[in-house]
Amino acid sequence: MDEDEFDALYHASYRRLCAQLYAMIGDFDEAAECVQEAFARAWAHRRKMSSVDYPEAWVRTTAYRLAVGRWRRKKYAGRAADRAVGVRTEMPAVDESHVALVAALRQLPEAQRQAIVLHHIADLPIHQVAAEVGAPTGTIKARLARGRAALAELLAEGDPGTVWKEA
């Protein structure tokens, strides 16, 4: 992958990947940092990236694994994670329904949350979600069904007028 191809990938997918990872982990600043680190790793391995079928999926998976690794280190270290010194990332205001959705997603089991975000927010087909998370398509379908049911219940509890629409 040459510099122009990499730049095109970055500009086309950075914001989308940040939004997707934010939906998975519930912390925008952490999501943005992990996506940036994933792109740095992709740049370091750009020769290998040429042979990857879905470079955006590679970056998303790497960013998600980084976020999980950070969470585990925080959990087991019993202290706040080391943070780079700098200004917090400015994010445009989000509407209340988006905040409610992210809050509800955080209450789902990790596997269900990941399947829902990849299928409904990243708009990946079920077979591609299965390939990205390393699970059979039937398992992904079950996670989606259970996750949507739980999410609908959580959203209904928070606001009686909120309805989860299946894609």
KOLLO-217654 format. One record per atom (N, C-alpha, C): residue in three letters; x, y, z negated; atom name. Coordinates in pm, 1 decimal, padded with zeros to 6 digits. Each point is the difference from the previous one (the first is absolute). Example, Ala and Ser with C-alpha at 12.3 -4.5 7.8 and 13.67 -1.06 7.14 Angstrom:
2
(site "ala",(01319.0,-00569.0,-00780.0),"N")
(site "ala",(-00089.0,00119.0,00000.0),"CA")
(site "ala",(00090.0,00120.0,00000.0),"C")
(site "ser",(-00035.0,00105.0,00072.0),"N")
(site "ser",(00082.0,00119.0,-00006.0),"CA")
(site "ser",(-00077.0,00109.0,-00073.0),"C")
//
This chain:
167
(site "met",(00085.8,-00116.6,00000.0),"N")
(site "met",(-00085.8,00116.6,00000.0),"CA")
(site "met",(00090.7,00123.2,00000.0),"C")
(site "asp",(-00018.3,00085.8,00098.0),"N")
(site "asp",(00085.0,00119.2,00006.8),"CA")
(site "asp",(-00061.0,00112.5,-00084.3),"C")
(site "glu",(00070.7,00109.7,-00006.0),"N")
(site "glu",(-00039.3,00112.2,-00085.1),"CA")
(site "glu",(-00136.6,00056.6,00038.8),"C")
(site "asp",(-00026.9,00011.9,00128.8),"N")
(site "asp",(-00128.2,00054.6,00045.6),"CA")
(site "asp",(-00116.2,-00091.9,-00036.2),"C")
(site "glu",(00019.6,-00131.2,00016.6),"N")
(site "glu",(-00104.8,-00095.5,-00036.1),"CA")
(site "glu",(-00026.5,00004.1,-00150.5),"C")
(site "phe",(00106.1,00008.5,-00076.8),"N")
(site "phe",(-00015.2,00006.3,-00145.3),"CA")
(site "phe",(-00074.0,00127.9,-00040.7),"C")
(site "asp",(00040.3,00113.1,00058.2),"N")
(site "asp",(-00067.5,00127.1,-00029.6),"CA")
(site "asp",(-00148.3,-00007.5,00035.8),"C")
(site "ala",(-00030.6,-00062.0,00112.4),"N")
(site "ala",(-00140.5,-00013.5,00041.3),"CA")
(site "ala",(-00077.4,-00085.3,-00100.5),"C")
(site "leu",(00060.2,-00109.4,-00044.9),"N")
(site "leu",(-00064.1,-00085.0,-00101.2),"CA")
(site "leu",(-00023.9,00079.3,-00127.4),"C")
(site "tyr",(00100.5,00073.0,-00044.3),"N")
(site "tyr",(-00011.5,00077.3,-00123.8),"CA")
(site "tyr",(-00111.1,00103.9,00010.5),"C")
(site "his",(00002.9,00079.2,00106.6),"N")
(site "his",(-00099.1,00107.2,00014.2),"CA")
(site "his",(-00140.8,-00053.8,00020.4),"C")
(site "ala",(-00013.5,-00113.4,00064.3),"N")
(site "ala",(-00132.8,-00056.9,00024.9),"CA")
(site "ala",(-00058.3,-00068.1,-00122.7),"C")
(site "ser",(00084.4,-00047.6,-00091.1),"N")
(site "ser",(-00054.2,-00084.6,-00107.0),"CA")
(site "ser",(00028.6,00044.6,-00142.3),"C")
(site "tyr",(00084.7,00098.5,-00022.8),"N")
(site "tyr",(00037.0,00035.9,-00137.8),"CA")
(site "tyr",(-00121.4,00035.8,-00084.9),"C")
(site "arg",(-00080.5,00093.7,00044.1),"N")
(site "arg",(-00115.9,00043.8,-00080.4),"CA")
(site "arg",(-00099.8,-00113.9,-00019.4),"C")
(site "arg",(-00021.9,-00076.3,00103.9),"N")
(site "arg",(-00093.4,-00112.4,-00008.4),"CA")
(site "arg",(00049.2,-00102.1,-00102.3),"C")
(site "leu",(00129.7,-00031.5,00003.8),"N")
(site "leu",(00056.2,-00096.6,-00093.6),"CA")
(site "leu",(-00005.1,00052.1,-00143.6),"C")
(site "cys",(00024.4,00128.7,-00018.4),"N")
(site "cys",(-00010.9,00058.2,-00134.5),"CA")
(site "cys",(-00143.0,-00014.2,-00052.4),"C")
(site "ala",(-00097.5,00029.2,00084.8),"N")
(site "ala",(-00140.5,-00011.7,-00041.5),"CA")
(site "ala",(-00035.9,-00144.9,-00031.3),"C")
(site "gln",(00047.7,-00092.9,00080.6),"N")
(site "gln",(-00030.4,-00141.4,-00023.5),"CA")
(site "gln",(00063.8,-00048.4,-00129.5),"C")
(site "leu",(00125.8,00034.4,-00022.0),"N")
(site "leu",(00068.3,-00043.7,-00121.2),"CA")
(site "leu",(-00061.5,00067.2,-00122.1),"C")
(site "tyr",(-00038.9,00125.6,00013.5),"N")
(site "tyr",(-00069.3,00069.3,-00108.8),"CA")
(site "tyr",(-00127.1,-00075.0,-00038.8),"C")
(site "ala",(-00074.0,-00045.2,00098.8),"N")
(site "ala",(-00121.7,-00076.0,-00029.5),"CA")
(site "ala",(00031.8,-00131.7,-00069.7),"C")
(site "met",(00115.4,-00057.3,00029.9),"N")
(site "met",(00038.4,-00126.6,-00062.9),"CA")
(site "met",(00049.5,00017.8,-00142.9),"C")
(site "ile",(00075.4,00109.3,-00026.1),"N")
(site "ile",(00063.0,00012.3,-00131.3),"CA")
(site "ile",(-00056.9,00111.8,-00086.2),"C")
(site "gly",(-00073.0,00094.5,00059.5),"N")
(site "gly",(-00067.0,00103.6,-00078.0),"CA")
(site "gly",(00086.1,00117.2,-00043.7),"C")
(site "asp",(00121.6,00012.6,00050.6),"N")
(site "asp",(00088.7,00110.6,-00037.5),"CA")
(site "asp",(00062.1,00054.3,00128.3),"C")
(site "phe",(-00042.7,00120.3,00041.6),"N")
(site "phe",(00044.4,00051.8,00128.9),"CA")
(site "phe",(00149.6,00027.4,00002.7),"C")
(site "asp",(00052.9,00060.9,-00105.3),"N")
(site "asp",(00143.6,00030.9,-00000.6),"CA")
(site "asp",(00083.3,-00127.0,00009.1),"C")
(site "glu",(-00038.7,-00101.0,-00074.3),"N")
(site "glu",(00070.8,-00128.7,00004.2),"CA")
(site "glu",(-00012.8,-00062.1,00139.2),"C")
(site "ala",(-00118.2,00009.6,00058.8),"N")
(site "ala",(-00022.0,-00054.2,00134.3),"CA")
(site "ala",(00089.8,00069.6,00101.4),"C")
(site "ala",(00005.9,00132.7,-00006.8),"N")
(site "ala",(00083.1,00075.5,00094.5),"CA")
(site "ala",(00147.7,-00035.9,-00016.2),"C")
(site "glu",(00045.5,-00014.0,-00124.1),"N")
(site "glu",(00140.0,-00037.5,-00023.2),"CA")
(site "glu",(00030.5,-00138.4,00056.4),"C")
(site "cys",(-00091.0,-00093.3,-00021.2),"N")
(site "cys",(00022.4,-00136.4,00048.2),"CA")
(site "cys",(-00002.2,-00006.1,00152.5),"C")
(site "val",(-00088.5,00075.9,00062.8),"N")
(site "val",(-00004.4,00003.3,00146.5),"CA")
(site "val",(00128.9,00062.9,00053.8),"C")
(site "gln",(00046.6,00106.0,-00064.7),"N")
(site "gln",(00125.9,00061.0,00043.1),"CA")
(site "gln",(00115.4,-00098.9,-00011.9),"C")
(site "glu",(00005.8,-00071.9,-00111.8),"N")
(site "glu",(00106.1,-00099.1,-00019.5),"CA")
(site "glu",(-00012.0,-00112.0,00103.0),"C")
(site "ala",(-00122.2,-00041.3,00031.1),"N")
(site "ala",(-00019.6,-00105.2,00100.3),"CA")
(site "ala",(00048.2,00046.1,00137.5),"C")
(site "phe",(-00026.0,00125.2,00034.2),"N")
(site "phe",(00049.9,00052.0,00127.6),"CA")
(site "phe",(00152.9,00009.1,-00000.5),"C")
(site "ala",(00057.5,00034.9,-00114.1),"N")
(site "ala",(00146.3,00003.1,-00009.1),"CA")
(site "ala",(00057.3,-00139.9,00023.0),"C")
(site "arg",(-00065.4,-00100.1,-00055.3),"N")
(site "arg",(00045.0,-00137.7,00021.8),"CA")
(site "arg",(-00021.6,-00043.0,00144.9),"C")
(site "ala",(-00110.2,00043.3,00059.3),"N")
(site "ala",(-00025.2,-00032.2,00141.1),"CA")
(site "ala",(00107.9,00062.8,00087.8),"C")
(site "trp",(00040.7,00122.9,-00032.2),"N")
(site "trp",(00104.9,00065.8,00076.8),"CA")
(site "trp",(00131.3,-00076.8,-00013.8),"C")
(site "ala",(00029.0,-00045.6,-00120.3),"N")
(site "ala",(00122.9,-00075.6,-00022.8),"CA")
(site "ala",(00000.3,-00132.2,00077.1),"C")
(site "his",(-00118.4,-00053.6,00026.5),"N")
(site "his",(-00013.3,-00127.9,00071.4),"CA")
(site "his",(-00064.4,00020.7,00136.6),"C")
(site "arg",(00024.8,00114.8,00063.3),"N")
(site "arg",(-00069.8,00032.2,00124.8),"CA")
(site "arg",(00028.7,-00097.0,00113.6),"C")
(site "arg",(00115.1,-00062.8,-00001.1),"N")
(site "arg",(00027.3,-00099.3,00105.0),"CA")
(site "arg",(-00094.6,-00118.7,-00014.0),"C")
(site "lys",(-00023.7,-00044.1,-00122.7),"N")
(site "lys",(-00093.3,-00110.4,-00024.9),"CA")
(site "lys",(-00143.4,00043.3,00028.5),"C")
(site "met",(-00029.7,00129.2,-00021.0),"N")
(site "met",(-00136.1,00050.0,00019.8),"CA")
(site "met",(-00043.7,-00013.3,00145.2),"C")
(site "ser",(00093.2,-00003.6,00092.4),"N")
(site "ser",(-00034.9,-00014.4,00141.3),"CA")
(site "ser",(-00069.4,-00132.2,00027.5),"C")
(site "ser",(00030.8,-00101.9,-00079.5),"N")
(site "ser",(-00059.2,-00132.0,00022.0),"CA")
(site "ser",(-00124.8,-00024.2,-00084.8),"C")
(site "val",(-00037.3,00096.1,-00083.7),"N")
(site "val",(-00118.5,-00014.1,-00084.9),"CA")
(site "val",(-00123.7,00031.1,00083.2),"C")
(site "asp",(-00100.5,-00088.7,-00007.0),"N")
(site "asp",(-00122.3,00020.5,00078.2),"CA")
(site "asp",(-00078.1,00123.0,-00044.9),"C")
(site "tyr",(-00009.7,00021.7,-00131.0),"N")
(site "tyr",(-00078.0,00110.9,-00054.8),"CA")
(site "tyr",(00086.3,00080.4,-00096.4),"C")
(site "pro",(00078.3,00095.8,00051.5),"N")
(site "pro",(00089.4,00076.3,-00087.4),"CA")
(site "pro",(-00073.8,00074.1,-00111.8),"C")
(site "glu",(-00119.2,00050.6,00028.2),"N")
(site "glu",(-00075.5,00070.6,-00104.0),"CA")
(site "glu",(-00037.5,-00095.7,-00113.0),"C")
(site "ala",(-00036.2,-00121.6,00034.4),"N")
(site "ala",(-00032.0,-00100.0,-00102.5),"CA")
(site "ala",(00123.8,-00032.4,-00082.6),"C")
(site "trp",(00115.5,-00004.7,00064.4),"N")
(site "trp",(00125.1,-00026.6,-00071.9),"CA")
(site "trp",(00025.8,00110.1,-00102.0),"C")
(site "val",(-00018.0,00125.0,00041.3),"N")
(site "val",(00021.6,00112.9,-00090.3),"CA")
(site "val",(-00102.2,-00003.2,-00113.2),"C")
(site "arg",(-00127.0,-00026.3,00032.3),"N")
(site "arg",(-00105.2,-00004.8,-00102.7),"CA")
(site "arg",(00029.7,-00108.7,-00101.9),"C")
(site "thr",(00036.9,-00119.1,00046.9),"N")
(site "thr",(00030.1,-00111.4,-00090.2),"CA")
(site "thr",(00119.8,00033.5,-00087.3),"C")
(site "thr",(00101.9,00059.3,00058.8),"N")
(site "thr",(00119.0,00038.7,-00076.8),"CA")
(site "thr",(-00036.6,00103.9,-00105.5),"C")
(site "ala",(-00079.2,00099.4,00037.2),"N")
(site "ala",(-00040.9,00104.0,-00094.6),"CA")
(site "ala",(-00082.5,-00060.5,-00114.1),"C")
(site "tyr",(-00089.3,-00090.5,00033.3),"N")
(site "tyr",(-00082.0,-00063.7,-00103.6),"CA")
(site "tyr",(00086.9,-00081.5,-00095.8),"C")
(site "arg",(00094.5,-00072.8,00053.3),"N")
(site "arg",(00089.7,-00078.2,-00085.2),"CA")
(site "arg",(00084.8,00090.0,-00088.1),"C")
(site "leu",(00042.8,00113.0,00053.0),"N")
(site "leu",(00074.3,00096.8,-00081.5),"CA")
(site "leu",(-00086.8,00050.9,-00115.2),"C")
(site "ala",(-00125.6,00030.6,00029.8),"N")
(site "ala",(-00091.1,00049.6,-00103.5),"CA")
(site "ala",(-00022.1,-00105.2,-00108.0),"C")
(site "val",(-00019.1,-00123.5,00040.5),"N")
(site "val",(-00019.2,-00108.2,-00097.5),"CA")
(site "val",(00126.2,-00017.0,-00084.1),"C")
(site "gly",(00116.0,00005.4,00064.3),"N")
(site "gly",(00126.2,-00012.0,-00072.7),"CA")
(site "gly",(00017.6,00111.6,-00101.8),"C")
(site "arg",(-00035.1,00121.7,00038.0),"N")
(site "arg",(00009.5,00112.7,-00092.8),"CA")
(site "arg",(-00094.5,-00019.6,-00117.8),"C")
(site "trp",(-00122.1,-00043.2,00029.3),"N")
(site "trp",(-00098.3,-00023.1,-00105.2),"CA")
(site "trp",(00051.2,-00105.4,-00098.2),"C")
(site "arg",(00055.9,-00107.5,00052.6),"N")
(site "arg",(00051.9,-00106.0,-00087.4),"CA")
(site "arg",(00115.4,00051.0,-00085.6),"C")
(site "arg",(00088.4,00076.4,00059.7),"N")
(site "arg",(00112.6,00054.1,-00077.5),"CA")
(site "arg",(-00051.0,00090.9,-00110.9),"C")
(site "lys",(-00099.4,00083.5,00029.9),"N")
(site "lys",(-00057.2,00087.9,-00102.1),"CA")
(site "lys",(-00065.2,-00081.6,-00110.7),"C")
(site "lys",(-00074.8,-00100.7,00040.9),"N")
(site "lys",(-00073.6,-00081.2,-00096.2),"CA")
(site "lys",(00095.4,-00070.9,-00095.1),"C")
(site "tyr",(00104.4,-00059.5,00054.0),"N")
(site "tyr",(00089.5,-00079.3,-00083.0),"CA")
(site "tyr",(00108.0,00082.4,-00067.7),"C")
(site "ala",(00030.2,00115.5,00051.8),"N")
(site "ala",(00102.7,00083.2,-00061.9),"CA")
(site "ala",(-00057.6,00080.7,-00115.5),"C")
(site "gly",(-00131.4,00019.5,00003.3),"N")
(site "gly",(-00064.1,00074.4,-00107.2),"CA")
(site "gly",(00034.3,00148.2,00001.2),"C")
(site "arg",(00045.1,00049.0,00112.4),"N")
(site "arg",(00031.6,00142.0,00012.0),"CA")
(site "arg",(-00044.6,00050.0,00136.3),"C")
(site "ala",(-00003.8,00127.6,00013.3),"N")
(site "ala",(-00039.9,00059.4,00127.7),"CA")
(site "ala",(00104.9,-00031.7,00106.1),"C")
(site "ala",(-00044.9,-00018.2,00120.6),"N")
(site "ala",(00091.9,-00028.0,00110.9),"CA")
(site "ala",(00084.0,00122.8,00029.0),"C")
(site "asp",(00122.3,-00021.8,00045.3),"N")
(site "asp",(00085.4,00111.2,00039.7),"CA")
(site "asp",(-00063.3,00067.3,00121.5),"C")
(site "arg",(-00001.7,00131.0,-00002.2),"N")
(site "arg",(-00061.0,00074.5,00108.9),"CA")
(site "arg",(00102.9,00097.4,00055.7),"C")
(site "ala",(-00005.9,00020.4,00127.5),"N")
(site "ala",(00087.7,00098.4,00061.5),"CA")
(site "ala",(-00044.0,00138.7,-00045.8),"C")
(site "val",(00095.2,00086.5,-00020.8),"N")
(site "val",(-00032.3,00135.6,-00040.9),"CA")
(site "val",(-00052.3,00073.1,00122.3),"C")
(site "gly",(-00110.4,00067.1,-00016.7),"N")
(site "gly",(-00054.2,00074.4,00112.8),"CA")
(site "gly",(-00142.0,00043.1,-00025.9),"C")
(site "val",(-00054.5,00068.3,00096.7),"N")
(site "val",(-00135.1,00050.8,-00009.1),"CA")
(site "val",(-00097.1,-00110.8,00035.3),"C")
(site "arg",(-00110.0,-00005.8,-00073.7),"N")
(site "arg",(-00102.5,-00099.5,00030.2),"CA")
(site "arg",(-00055.7,00023.9,00139.8),"C")
(site "thr",(-00035.3,-00107.5,00066.4),"N")
(site "thr",(-00054.7,00008.7,00134.4),"CA")
(site "thr",(-00136.9,00067.2,-00005.1),"C")
(site "glu",(-00019.6,00097.0,00086.5),"N")
(site "glu",(-00129.7,00066.0,00009.0),"CA")
(site "glu",(-00090.7,-00084.0,00088.4),"C")
(site "met",(-00119.0,-00024.6,-00048.4),"N")
(site "met",(-00096.0,-00077.5,00076.4),"CA")
(site "met",(-00126.7,00082.0,00014.0),"C")
(site "pro",(-00060.6,00001.8,00117.7),"N")
(site "pro",(-00124.5,00075.0,00013.6),"CA")
(site "pro",(-00106.1,-00055.9,-00094.0),"C")
(site "ala",(-00091.9,00085.4,-00039.1),"N")
(site "ala",(-00106.5,-00041.6,-00090.4),"CA")
(site "ala",(-00079.2,-00115.0,00060.7),"C")
(site "val",(-00037.8,-00092.8,-00085.6),"N")
(site "val",(-00080.3,-00112.8,00045.6),"CA")
(site "val",(-00138.5,00010.6,-00061.0),"C")
(site "asp",(-00096.8,-00055.9,00069.9),"N")
(site "asp",(-00135.0,00008.3,-00052.5),"CA")
(site "asp",(-00020.9,-00102.4,-00111.5),"C")
(site "glu",(-00105.1,00020.4,-00075.6),"N")
(site "glu",(-00027.3,-00084.5,-00116.9),"CA")
(site "glu",(-00022.2,-00145.9,00037.3),"C")
(site "ser",(-00059.0,-00024.8,00115.8),"N")
(site "ser",(-00025.6,-00139.4,00039.2),"CA")
(site "ser",(00130.4,-00074.6,00024.3),"C")
(site "his",(00101.3,00069.5,00054.1),"N")
(site "his",(00130.2,-00064.0,00022.3),"CA")
(site "his",(00066.7,-00032.0,-00133.2),"C")
(site "val",(-00006.8,00092.8,-00093.6),"N")
(site "val",(00056.8,-00022.7,-00133.1),"CA")
(site "val",(-00071.0,-00117.1,-00066.7),"C")
(site "ala",(-00132.3,-00005.4,00012.5),"N")
(site "ala",(-00076.7,-00110.3,-00058.9),"CA")
(site "ala",(00037.6,-00133.1,00064.4),"C")
(site "leu",(00020.8,00000.7,00131.3),"N")
(site "leu",(00038.2,-00122.4,00069.6),"CA")
(site "leu",(00135.8,-00049.9,-00047.8),"C")
(site "val",(00098.0,00089.2,-00009.1),"N")
(site "val",(00133.3,-00040.3,-00045.5),"CA")
(site "val",(-00006.6,-00049.7,-00144.3),"C")
(site "ala",(-00077.2,00067.2,-00084.1),"N")
(site "ala",(-00013.8,-00043.4,-00139.8),"CA")
(site "ala",(-00063.9,-00138.8,-00006.9),"C")
(site "ala",(-00099.8,-00024.3,00082.6),"N")
(site "ala",(-00064.8,-00131.7,00001.8),"CA")
(site "ala",(00095.0,-00106.1,00055.5),"C")
(site "leu",(00075.6,00034.4,00103.5),"N")
(site "leu",(00096.0,-00095.4,00056.6),"CA")
(site "leu",(00103.4,-00042.3,-00104.0),"C")
(site "arg",(00039.9,00091.2,-00086.3),"N")
(site "arg",(00100.6,-00031.2,-00102.6),"CA")
(site "arg",(-00050.7,-00103.5,-00099.2),"C")
(site "gln",(-00131.5,-00016.3,-00009.9),"N")
(site "gln",(-00056.5,-00096.4,-00094.3),"CA")
(site "gln",(-00011.9,-00140.8,00058.6),"C")
(site "leu",(00020.7,-00011.9,00129.8),"N")
(site "leu",(-00007.5,-00131.4,00064.8),"CA")
(site "leu",(00130.7,-00076.2,-00019.8),"C")
(site "pro",(-00005.3,-00132.6,00006.3),"N")
(site "pro",(00124.3,-00076.8,-00000.3),"CA")
(site "pro",(00086.0,00041.2,00120.2),"C")
(site "glu",(00129.3,-00007.0,-00017.1),"N")
(site "glu",(00094.7,00046.1,00101.6),"CA")
(site "glu",(-00026.7,-00060.0,00137.7),"C")
(site "ala",(-00024.3,-00130.3,00006.1),"N")
(site "ala",(-00019.2,-00066.3,00129.9),"CA")
(site "ala",(-00125.4,00051.7,00071.0),"C")
(site "gln",(-00107.7,00021.5,-00075.2),"N")
(site "gln",(-00122.4,00052.1,00060.2),"CA")
(site "gln",(00019.5,00144.3,00045.4),"C")
(site "arg",(00065.1,00078.9,-00083.0),"N")
(site "arg",(00025.5,00140.3,00033.9),"CA")
(site "arg",(00083.7,00009.8,00127.3),"C")
(site "gln",(00103.7,-00080.9,00009.0),"N")
(site "gln",(00087.6,00003.2,00116.2),"CA")
(site "gln",(-00076.8,-00039.9,00126.0),"C")
(site "ala",(-00080.9,-00104.3,-00008.9),"N")
(site "ala",(-00077.7,-00044.4,00116.0),"CA")
(site "ala",(-00098.9,00107.8,00045.2),"C")
(site "ile",(-00067.1,00063.7,-00093.9),"N")
(site "ile",(-00097.0,00104.1,00034.5),"CA")
(site "ile",(00068.6,00119.6,00064.7),"C")
(site "val",(00110.8,00044.0,-00057.9),"N")
(site "val",(00070.3,00115.7,00056.5),"CA")
(site "val",(00051.9,-00031.2,00139.7),"C")
(site "leu",(00061.0,-00115.9,00017.7),"N")
(site "leu",(00054.9,-00033.2,00131.3),"CA")
(site "leu",(-00109.5,-00017.0,00105.3),"C")
(site "his",(-00112.2,-00060.6,-00038.6),"N")
(site "his",(-00106.6,-00025.2,00097.5),"CA")
(site "his",(-00086.0,00124.6,00024.8),"C")
(site "his",(-00043.0,00066.2,-00108.1),"N")
(site "his",(-00094.7,00110.1,00016.0),"CA")
(site "his",(00065.3,00136.4,00014.1),"C")
(site "ile",(00113.9,00021.0,-00061.1),"N")
(site "ile",(00064.0,00131.2,00009.2),"CA")
(site "ile",(00107.1,00000.3,00109.0),"C")
(site "ala",(00084.0,-00104.9,00002.2),"N")
(site "ala",(00101.1,-00009.0,00106.1),"CA")
(site "ala",(-00060.8,-00050.2,00129.9),"C")
(site "asp",(-00123.0,-00050.1,-00006.8),"N")
(site "asp",(-00075.2,-00044.8,00117.6),"CA")
(site "asp",(00068.2,-00115.4,00073.6),"C")
(site "leu",(00059.5,-00090.7,-00077.5),"N")
(site "leu",(00063.0,-00117.3,00059.7),"CA")
(site "leu",(-00102.0,-00113.4,00011.0),"C")
(site "pro",(00006.2,-00079.9,00106.2),"N")
(site "pro",(-00087.8,-00116.4,00009.2),"CA")
(site "pro",(00040.5,-00103.0,-00105.9),"C")
(site "ile",(-00091.3,-00086.7,-00034.9),"N")
(site "ile",(00023.2,-00096.7,-00106.9),"CA")
(site "ile",(00124.0,-00085.0,00025.2),"C")
(site "his",(00021.3,-00044.6,00123.1),"N")
(site "his",(00116.3,-00084.8,00026.9),"CA")
(site "his",(00131.2,00075.0,-00023.0),"C")
(site "gln",(-00000.6,00130.4,00026.1),"N")
(site "gln",(00121.5,00078.3,-00022.2),"CA")
(site "gln",(00020.8,00026.1,-00150.0),"C")
(site "val",(-00107.8,00021.6,-00074.6),"N")
(site "val",(00011.4,00013.3,-00145.4),"CA")
(site "val",(00058.5,-00129.0,-00056.8),"C")
(site "ala",(-00050.5,-00113.2,00047.6),"N")
(site "ala",(00048.9,-00130.0,-00046.8),"CA")
(site "ala",(00148.8,-00015.5,00027.7),"C")
(site "ala",(00042.6,00039.3,00116.8),"N")
(site "ala",(00141.9,-00009.9,00035.4),"CA")
(site "ala",(00084.1,00091.8,-00086.4),"C")
(site "glu",(-00049.9,00120.1,-00026.4),"N")
(site "glu",(00077.3,00097.1,-00078.4),"CA")
(site "glu",(00015.5,-00040.9,-00145.7),"C")
(site "val",(-00104.2,-00059.8,-00057.7),"N")
(site "val",(00010.2,-00038.4,-00141.8),"CA")
(site "val",(00042.1,-00145.4,-00017.9),"C")
(site "gly",(00006.6,-00075.5,00107.9),"N")
(site "gly",(00044.2,-00139.0,-00009.2),"CA")
(site "gly",(-00103.7,-00093.1,-00059.5),"C")
(site "ala",(-00125.4,00018.7,00039.2),"N")
(site "ala",(-00108.7,-00084.6,-00049.8),"CA")
(site "ala",(-00085.8,-00045.6,00117.7),"C")
(site "pro",(-00068.6,-00113.5,-00014.0),"N")
(site "pro",(-00088.9,-00046.1,00107.9),"CA")
(site "pro",(-00116.4,00097.6,00022.3),"C")
(site "thr",(-00054.5,00001.2,00120.4),"N")
(site "thr",(-00110.7,00091.5,00030.7),"CA")
(site "thr",(-00121.4,-00027.0,-00088.4),"C")
(site "gly",(-00025.6,-00124.4,-00031.9),"N")
(site "gly",(-00112.3,-00032.1,-00088.7),"CA")
(site "gly",(00016.5,00062.5,-00137.7),"C")
(site "thr",(00121.6,00001.7,-00048.2),"N")
(site "thr",(00029.1,00062.8,-00129.2),"CA")
(site "thr",(-00024.4,00149.7,00007.1),"C")
(site "ile",(00041.3,00061.2,00109.9),"N")
(site "ile",(-00021.4,00143.8,00017.5),"CA")
(site "ile",(-00149.3,00030.3,00006.2),"C")
(site "lys",(-00075.6,-00081.7,00071.7),"N")
(site "lys",(-00145.3,00020.7,00007.3),"CA")
(site "lys",(-00063.1,-00009.8,-00138.7),"C")
(site "ala",(00044.8,-00095.3,-00079.6),"N")
(site "ala",(-00052.8,-00015.4,-00135.8),"CA")
(site "ala",(00037.5,00120.6,-00086.2),"C")
(site "arg",(00125.0,00045.9,00011.4),"N")
(site "arg",(00042.9,00117.6,-00076.8),"CA")
(site "arg",(-00080.9,00122.9,00039.2),"C")
(site "leu",(-00026.5,00014.2,00130.1),"N")
(site "leu",(-00079.1,00113.7,00046.8),"CA")
(site "leu",(-00142.8,-00006.7,-00054.4),"C")
(site "ala",(-00060.0,-00116.5,00006.5),"N")
(site "ala",(-00137.8,-00014.5,-00047.5),"CA")
(site "ala",(-00009.1,00028.1,-00149.8),"C")
(site "arg",(00088.6,-00059.0,-00076.7),"N")
(site "arg",(-00000.9,00022.4,-00146.1),"CA")
(site "arg",(00034.5,00144.6,-00033.2),"C")
(site "gly",(00098.5,00052.5,00070.3),"N")
(site "gly",(00041.7,00138.0,-00025.1),"CA")
(site "gly",(-00107.7,00100.7,00034.0),"C")
(site "arg",(-00068.4,-00019.2,00113.7),"N")
(site "arg",(-00108.1,00091.2,00037.4),"CA")
(site "arg",(-00113.6,-00005.7,-00101.0),"C")
(site "ala",(-00033.4,-00120.0,-00046.3),"N")
(site "ala",(-00107.4,-00013.8,-00098.7),"CA")
(site "ala",(00038.0,00071.3,-00130.4),"C")
(site "ala",(00122.1,-00021.8,-00045.6),"N")
(site "ala",(00044.6,00064.3,-00124.0),"CA")
(site "ala",(00008.9,00151.4,00018.2),"C")
(site "leu",(00048.4,00042.6,00115.7),"N")
(site "leu",(00014.2,00142.7,00027.2),"CA")
(site "leu",(-00137.1,00067.5,00005.8),"C")
(site "ala",(-00096.7,-00064.1,00062.3),"N")
(site "ala",(-00135.4,00055.4,00007.1),"CA")
(site "ala",(-00057.0,00017.3,-00140.4),"C")
(site "glu",(00023.9,-00097.9,-00084.6),"N")
(site "glu",(-00048.3,00007.2,-00138.2),"CA")
(site "glu",(00069.7,00113.5,-00075.7),"C")
(site "leu",(00130.4,00011.1,00015.5),"N")
(site "leu",(00075.2,00105.3,-00068.2),"CA")
(site "leu",(-00042.1,00139.0,00047.4),"C")
(site "leu",(-00019.8,00013.5,00128.8),"N")
(site "leu",(-00040.3,00130.3,00053.4),"CA")
(site "leu",(-00143.1,00034.2,-00040.8),"C")
(site "ala",(-00085.1,-00099.5,-00007.0),"N")
(site "ala",(-00138.4,00022.9,-00042.0),"CA")
(site "ala",(-00005.3,00042.0,-00146.5),"C")
(site "glu",(00089.2,-00054.8,-00082.3),"N")
(site "glu",(00005.4,00037.3,-00141.8),"CA")
(site "glu",(00042.0,00144.8,-00015.9),"C")
(site "gly",(00094.6,00042.4,00081.9),"N")
(site "gly",(00053.6,00135.6,-00011.0),"CA")
(site "gly",(-00096.2,00105.8,00050.4),"C")
(site "asp",(-00073.0,-00030.0,00105.4),"N")
(site "asp",(-00091.6,00095.6,00059.9),"CA")
(site "asp",(-00111.5,-00077.9,00068.0),"C")
(site "pro",(-00121.6,00007.2,-00052.1),"N")
(site "pro",(-00109.5,-00079.1,00057.4),"CA")
(site "pro",(-00024.6,00027.4,00147.8),"C")
(site "gly",(00041.4,00116.6,00051.3),"N")
(site "gly",(-00022.0,00030.6,00140.9),"CA")
(site "gly",(00109.6,-00051.3,00092.0),"C")
(site "thr",(00107.3,-00054.5,-00057.5),"N")
(site "thr",(00111.9,-00046.2,00080.8),"CA")
(site "thr",(-00026.8,-00141.4,00050.8),"C")
(site "val",(00020.1,-00017.7,00126.7),"N")
(site "val",(-00019.8,-00132.2,00060.1),"CA")
(site "val",(00125.2,-00035.4,00078.9),"C")
(site "trp",(00050.3,-00121.1,-00018.7),"N")
(site "trp",(00115.3,-00050.6,00076.1),"CA")
(site "trp",(-00053.1,-00052.3,00131.7),"C")
(site "lys",(00049.0,00052.5,00108.4),"N")
(site "lys",(-00042.7,-00043.4,00133.1),"CA")
(site "lys",(00102.0,-00095.1,00055.9),"C")
(site "glu",(-00042.8,-00114.9,00045.3),"N")
(site "glu",(00091.1,-00096.1,00062.3),"CA")
(site "glu",(00035.9,00047.8,00138.6),"C")
(site "ala",(00126.0,-00020.8,00035.3),"N")
(site "ala",(00044.6,00039.1,00134.7),"CA")
(site "ala",(-00022.2,-00112.6,00096.3),"C")
//
